[in-house]
Amino acid sequence: MQPNELERLKTNEPYRYWFASRLAPSRVVRSYPFIIVWLLLFNSTLVCTYRRVKGQLKLNKLSKNKNIKPQNLLKFDDEDNAITEKIPIKAKSDIPQLVNQIKAILKKYRWKVTSSQNQKSNFYLEGKKGGVGFWGSILFHIGLLLLFVGAGISSLTKYNASILITENYALPLQDTIIKVAQKPLIFPDIPGAIISLKSIDTRYGSAGQLTDFAADVSIASFNGVSKREKVRVNQPLDFLGLRILPEKYGISPLFFLTKKGKVVDRFNINLGDWLPRGWTEKGTFDSFLLGNTNYRIKVQFIPNLFINKKGKVISKGTVVKNPAMILTVLNDKNGKEIKKKLVKKNESIKFAGQELIFKDLNYWGYFKVVRDYGVSVILFSMIAGLIGLAVRYVYHDKNIWIIIRPQAKENYLEFKIGGKSKYFPALFKEELKKLGEQIKLEGVR
Amino acid sequence: MKLLEGITLWASVAFYSLSLMAYIVAVFFNREKWSNVAYRGIFIGFIFQLITITTRWIITGHPPAYGVYENSQNKSFALVLVFLIASKYFDKIKVFGFAVLILTLITLGHGITSGIQREALAAPYKSGWVFVHVGFGQLAYGSFALATLLSIGYLIKDKKIKSENLKENSIYTRIPDLKNLDELSLKFVGLGFVSLTGMIVSGAFWASSLWGAYFVWEPMQVWGLISWLAYGVLLHLRLTLGWKDRRAAWFTIAAMVTILIWLWGIGISLGVHTRIL
C-alpha cells in the first residue's frame, strides 16, 4: 500500500487500519513470537545435527571394529523400531552359494552388504542404506549457517535507493536519487557516474497488462568504465557492483515557451505517477508553476485522444497512441482560470503575450539502484540447503541383517531377516517382508 | 490447437467426474472392482490434462502459470500426479483417489469458471524462473494436500477403531493401517517441504532480478515463509521429538491451513506478488 492509501484507510476505516497495521506481515515477521519460532527451529535443527553426528560417529566406530560379532547385530532387536521376521527356507543350494545369491539380491536394491561366518557355520549378512543422507543433513546445516552469515553481510552492506531519470537527460547518478531506502554502515557511498535514459519502450496486452517495459540506459563512471543496455523487467543492468532495475515510468512532455516568436525556455515536466491505472475518463491532473511567474499550468494528459459524436474529449484506453493534453492556465494566487485549451503535439496555448508549445512527448523512468554484497552468499547458501534437504529426504538410514542357520535336517535352513528404519518402521516392515519373500523365492531355485 | 485444448480439457473433467462416480459406487456400495475402474479413469483423465497443459503452453508460448485458470490447472495436475506416483509405490492408498478427485474437481471448477481466456504474459512473468518456481510450488501443494488427506483418513479410521465399530468389509477397512498412514503422511510432508524449499529458493533468485532483493516482505513471500516454518516445525516435532499418530495428524491438517491462506487466499485476492508498476 502506498502512504497516501494508508492515510486514507486510517481516516475512513480506522478499525480496518488498526488490524491491517498490526497484522501486516512485515510487522508480524519482525515480532518477537516470530523470531522465537525461528530461533527454536534453528536450535532444534542444531540439536538434530548434533544427535546425527553423534550417532554417525558411534556407527562408524562399530563398523571399524573388525571383530564385530553377529551377536552385536542381534542387539538391534532390543532397539526401538527394529523389525525381525523368521522365514524358513528349504534350499537346494549350499549355504555359501545361497549367501552369494542373497548378496546379489541385496546389491540389486542398492544395499551395501557385508558378511561373516562363525564356527557353527552360521552365516550373517548386514546391509546398510542411506548413509549419504547424513551428508545431506550436514550440507543443509552448512547452508543454514551460510544463510545467517549472508543475511548479516547483507544488512551491513546493502545499499538501496530509487532514482528518477528523464529521457534525453544525462545526470550524475547522485543527483538522480529520489529516495534512499537503505544506507549501509559499511561502504555507504556508491561509485560516481553519469547516467542517462535514451528511450523507454512499453507494450501492453489486451487485458491492459504491461507485457514489456524496456529502458535504454547508458551509464559511465568517472573512471571511464561505461555500459549501455536495454534494462527490462527481470533483466537488470549490473554496473560496478550496482544493480539497476526498472520500477515504473511516466510521461514527461517537452514544452517550448516563446515570447514574441523567440524560444525563451525549453523544459520537460515529469507528470505524476498515473500510468497505467490512473487514467480515468475525466483524466488525471497534475500541475506546475511556470518559472518564477504566477502562472500555474494544469495538465490533463490524454494518452489516446478521441472526440466522440457529442464532441466530448475522451481517451481510448491508457496506452499512449495519440497523445494530447488539456492545458489550463491558472492564476496561482487566486486559482482563477485564465485560459484552457486542448493541445496536440506541436500545438500551443497562448496567454499573456507568451506561447506554450507541446513540442514532444518524452518519458521518465523510475529505477531501483541496489548494491548487496550478501546476496550471492545467501543465494549460494539456499542452493546448498536445498540440495542438502533433497539428499536428506531421498536417503534415510536403514539397516538390514540376515542370519542363516543350517538345521539338523538336510537342506533345511532357518532364515531370519531383521532391520531397522528410524523414521518409517511400518513401511520398512512391508519392504522387508517383500525382500524376505523374494530371497526365499530366489534362494530356493 | 485451441480446439484440441478445449476437447482435452473437458475430456479430463469428464474422466475425473466418471472416476469419482465409480469411487462412490466402490466405496459406498462396496463394489471393489469399481475401485480399479475409477483408478484407471483418473489415469486417463490425467493424460488428457497433461495434453491440455502442454497444448496451452504451445499456444501461449509460456508455461501455464499465469492467472487463476492456469494455476488451478497446475494445482489439480500436481495433486493427481503426486497421487498417481504415490499409489504406484503404496498400492493401498488408491482408495484416497476419492478425496483427491473431489479436491481436483473443485480446483478445476474454480479455474474454469474464472475464465479460460489466454492472456499475454505480464512483464514480471517473463523470466526463466517461472517454470522452476511455479513447478516446485505446485509439487509442494500436491504433496501437502495428499499428506493432509492421509492425515484426515488417519483420524477417521482411528476414531472408528476407538469406537470399536469397525465392521468387516466396511469403507474403513480399505483405508491402510494407521501406522502406514502416519508414515505415508510424513513422507509426503517431507516431499512437500523439499519442494516448498525449492520454490522459495528459485523465488529468491527470481526476486533478485525482479526487485533487486531476494526477499521483500510482500504478503505472498511472507506467507510462503510462514508455511515453510509451519512445516519445518512439524517435521522437527515428528523427527526430533518423536511426535506421531493423532497429534501429528492434527498438526499436518493445521499446517495445510497456511498453504490454503497462502496459495488460495493471498495469491488470488491481492495479486501483488509480481507487481512492479
Boltz contact constraints between the chains, C-beta under 6 A:
constraints:
  - contact:
      token1: [A, 25]
      token2: [B, 219]
      max_distance: 6.0
  - contact:
      token1: [A, 25]
      token2: [B, 222]
      max_distance: 6.0
  - contact:
      token1: [A, 26]
      token2: [B, 217]
      max_distance: 6.0
  - contact:
      token1: [A, 29]
      token2: [B, 222]
      max_distance: 6.0
  - contact:
      token1: [A, 37]
      token2: [B, 229]
      max_distance: 6.0
  - contact:
      token1: [A, 41]
      token2: [B, 232]
      max_distance: 6.0
  - contact:
      token1: [A, 44]
      token2: [B, 236]
      max_distance: 6.0
  - contact:
      token1: [A, 44]
      token2: [B, 240]
      max_distance: 6.0
  - contact:
      token1: [A, 48]
      token2: [B, 240]
      max_distance: 6.0
  - contact:
      token1: [A, 205]
      token2: [B, 119]
      max_distance: 6.0
  - contact:
      token1: [A, 205]
      token2: [B, 120]
      max_distance: 6.0
  - contact:
      token1: [A, 207]
      token2: [B, 119]
      max_distance: 6.0
  - contact:
      token1: [A, 209]
      token2: [B, 122]
      max_distance: 6.0
  - contact:
      token1: [A, 210]
      token2: [B, 123]
      max_distance: 6.0
  - contact:
      token1: [A, 210]
      token2: [B, 277]
      max_distance: 6.0
  - contact:
      token1: [A, 211]
      token2: [B, 120]
      max_distance: 6.0
  - contact:
      token1: [A, 211]
      token2: [B, 123]
      max_distance: 6.0
  - contact:
      token1: [A, 212]
      token2: [B, 123]
      max_distance: 6.0
  - contact:
      token1: [A, 213]
      token2: [B, 123]
      max_distance: 6.0
  - contact:
      token1: [A, 233]
      token2: [B, 123]
      max_distance: 6.0
  - contact:
      token1: [A, 233]
      token2: [B, 124]
      max_distance: 6.0
  - contact:
      token1: [A, 233]
      token2: [B, 276]
      max_distance: 6.0
  - contact:
      token1: [A, 234]
      token2: [B, 126]
      max_distance: 6.0
  - contact:
      token1: [A, 234]
      token2: [B, 127]
      max_distance: 6.0
  - contact:
      token1: [A, 234]
      token2: [B, 209]
      max_distance: 6.0
  - contact:
      token1: [A, 234]
      token2: [B, 210]
      max_distance: 6.0
  - contact:
      token1: [A, 236]
      token2: [B, 209]
      max_distance: 6.0
  - contact:
      token1: [A, 243]
      token2: [B, 212]
      max_distance: 6.0
  - contact:
      token1: [A, 245]
      token2: [B, 212]
      max_distance: 6.0
  - contact:
      token1: [A, 248]
      token2: [B, 277]
      max_distance: 6.0
  - contact:
      token1: [A, 368]
      token2: [B, 212]
      max_distance: 6.0
  - contact:
      token1: [A, 370]
      token2: [B, 212]
      max_distance: 6.0
  - contact:
      token1: [A, 378]
      token2: [B, 214]
      max_distance: 6.0
  - contact:
      token1: [A, 382]
      token2: [B, 201]
      max_distance: 6.0
  - contact:
      token1: [A, 382]
      token2: [B, 204]
      max_distance: 6.0
  - contact:
      token1: [A, 386]
      token2: [B, 197]
      max_distance: 6.0
  - contact:
      token1: [A, 386]
      token2: [B, 198]
      max_distance: 6.0
  - contact:
      token1: [A, 386]
      token2: [B, 201]
      max_distance: 6.0
  - contact:
      token1: [A, 389]
      token2: [B, 194]
      max_distance: 6.0
  - contact:
      token1: [A, 389]
      token2: [B, 197]
      max_distance: 6.0
  - contact:
      token1: [A, 390]
      token2: [B, 194]
      max_distance: 6.0
  - contact:
      token1: [A, 393]
      token2: [B, 190]
      max_distance: 6.0
  - contact:
      token1: [A, 393]
      token2: [B, 194]
      max_distance: 6.0
  - contact:
      token1: [A, 424]
      token2: [B, 183]
      max_distance: 6.0
  - contact:
      token1: [A, 426]
      token2: [B, 179]
      max_distance: 6.0
  - contact:
      token1: [A, 426]
      token2: [B, 180]
      max_distance: 6.0
  - contact:
      token1: [A, 426]
      token2: [B, 183]
      max_distance: 6.0
  - contact:
      token1: [A, 427]
      token2: [B, 183]
      max_distance: 6.0
